[in-house]
Amino acid sequence: MEIPTVLKENPNILCIDASNMLHRFFHGMPVMTSRTAGVETHAITAWINFLVSFQQRMGFLPPSTLPIVFFDRTRDLIAEGIAKPVMVDPEAPEGAESQPVALLDYKGQRKAPPESLVFQLELAEQITKLMGICYSLQEGHEADTLLGSVVLSHARHHQSIGTPSNCFVLSMDKDMLQLVNDSGFNRVECIHPQNGGLFKRMTPTEVKTKMGVEPKYIADLLAMMGDTCDNIPGIPGVGAKTAIKLIETYDGLDGIVANLSQISGKLGEKLREHAPYIPALRQLVTFKEYPVHIRTPQQKSESLRSLLEHMDMWKTLHKLNLVPKAP
């Protein structure tokens, strides 16, 4: 599969999950409000500050690491083959209209985000483009789906041409940990923001310490124990400790399924009962390569300055070396 030129040309990339970071800024920063526009600006202020200074803040990044920002759109589980269309009414006559019904209530329990957060998420897209930073968004895909695909494509390409590469993933989502790899040639690390502006680098050893399994088993672990953040139900009665033990004993989820008859008691009953759902559960949390378009916009300083002036973001203007216009 052909990959974007920008990935071919840049062996070192920083993949940023915009929604994940902006949620962190929104809930973790003191509220700031623009008197002129009458809207909150604390998350977007922190967002811009990070984009301006990430190379200095993250001193472990190789020089000239390219940032790529990923934005959310609603995930289309039907297009991914995880959910399937069914008839609205099973008794309806042939030819009646049908509608898609998701196999799983993916993220269905999430409350609607605050309007201020939605506004700042939308503003982040606009500002990222005006700053001239590479970004990706596609209908039917969430940010992490696109991000995971890019990480896989980037590593595969540079491995195939014999070029050392580094990919750093800035996100706190647990499913990202399946991407972590340190072959000594094509390395992938997840970066977890910490208090005080620090960052924790999640190597394979760190992943095993935190999650109890190696990166290659993260999708298996999440499929079995579930993930309340994304409303992935997992298998009832199978918590983290049980899932880890099963994965270790049978060498992953495929081995568990192949040996269901050997697992006794209520645990075995539960596993056999939910076995038909296991492929879909794992698909929900497993990354694979998709055709991903990465946009490389031109910086538009005048439009950016005008927008930030309207938002009363004077300090941010100076950080961007955009001198406010004289009144």
Stockholm file with secondary structure:
# STOCKHOLM 1.0

chainA/1-327         MEIPTVLKENPNILCIDASNMLHRFFHGMPVMTSRTAGVETHAITAWINFLVSFQQRMGFLPPSTLPIVFFDRTRDLIAEGIAKPVMVDPEAPEGAESQPVALLDYKGQRKAPPESLVFQLELAEQITKLMGICYSLQEGHEADTLLGSVVLSHARHHQSIGTPSNCFVLSMDKDMLQLVNDSGFNRVECIHPQNGGLFKRMTPTEVKTKMGVEPKYIADLLAMMGDTCDNIPGIPGVGAKTAIKLIETYDGLDGIVANLSQISGKLGEKLREHAPYIPALRQLVTFKEYPVHIRTPQQKSESLRSLLEHMDMWKTLHKLNLVPKAP
#=GR chainA/1-327 SS CCCCHHHHHCSEEEEEEHHHHHHHHHHHSCCCBCTTTCSBCHHHHHHHHHHHHHHHHCTTSCTTCEEEEECCCCBCTTTTTSSEEEESSTTSCTTCCEEEECSSCTTTTCCCCCHHHHHHHHHHHHHHHHTTCEEECCTBCCHHHHHHHHHHHHHHHHHHTTCCEEEEEECCCGGGGGGCEECSSEEEEEEEECGGGCEEEECHHHHHHHHSSCGGGHHHHHHHHCBGGGTBCCCTTCCHHHHHHHHHHHTSHHHHHHTGGGCCHHHHHHHHHHGGGHHHHHHHTCCCCCCCCCBCCCCCHHHHHHHHHHTTCHHHHHHTTCCCCCC
#=GC SS_cons         CCCCHHHHHCSEEEEEEHHHHHHHHHHHSCCCBCTTTCSBCHHHHHHHHHHHHHHHHCTTSCTTCEEEEECCCCBCTTTTTSSEEEESSTTSCTTCCEEEECSSCTTTTCCCCCHHHHHHHHHHHHHHHHTTCEEECCTBCCHHHHHHHHHHHHHHHHHHTTCCEEEEEECCCGGGGGGCEECSSEEEEEEEECGGGCEEEECHHHHHHHHSSCGGGHHHHHHHHCBGGGTBCCCTTCCHHHHHHHHHHHTSHHHHHHTGGGCCHHHHHHHHHHGGGHHHHHHHTCCCCCCCCCBCCCCCHHHHHHHHHHTTCHHHHHHTTCCCCCC
//
